[in-house]
Amino acid sequence: MKKNESAFRLQIAPYLGDREV
């Protein structure tokens, strides 16, 4: 996993909500 992906996931985490942790 790349750093960019990690940061991206952190940004989409609150957006997706409980859809994907």
C-alpha positions in Angstrom: 0.0 0.0 0.0 1.4 3.4 -0.9 1.4 6.4 1.3 -1.0 8.2 -1.1 -3.5 5.4 -0.8 -3.3 5.5 3.0 -3.9 9.3 3.0 -6.7 8.8 0.5 -8.4 6.2 2.6 -8.2 8.5 5.6 -9.9 11.2 3.6 -12.6 8.9 2.3 -13.1 7.1 5.6 -15.5 9.8 7.1 -17.1 10.1 3.6 -17.9 6.5 3.3 -18.8 6.2 6.9 -19.8 2.7 7.9 -19.8 1.5 4.2 -16.1 0.6 4.5 -13.9 0.9 7.6 
